[in-house]
């Protein structure tokens, strides 16, 4: 499971995002395929919108301690908010 909070990059940004996702993966050898599903909330000033999200991605090891992840996440807002597609690149470091 993963919880994520994304703040608008500027003070006058569109909205803040909160996601709660359940993730699963399948090892294809050199990369791991990732799928996720969960709930989304967009906070836009005094208004907030809720919905669900789903995503697909891949994760690949670079070293024994470092992995890179790329994902596409689709947010579907069920109560009047704007649907959004997000691409994410991330690094996972193991201590």
Secondary structure, 3 states (H helix, E strand, C coil): CEEEEECCCCCCCCCEEEEEEEEEEEECCCCEEEEEEEEEEEEECCEEEEEEEEEEEEEEECCCCEEEEEEEEEEEECCCCCCEEEEEEEEEECC
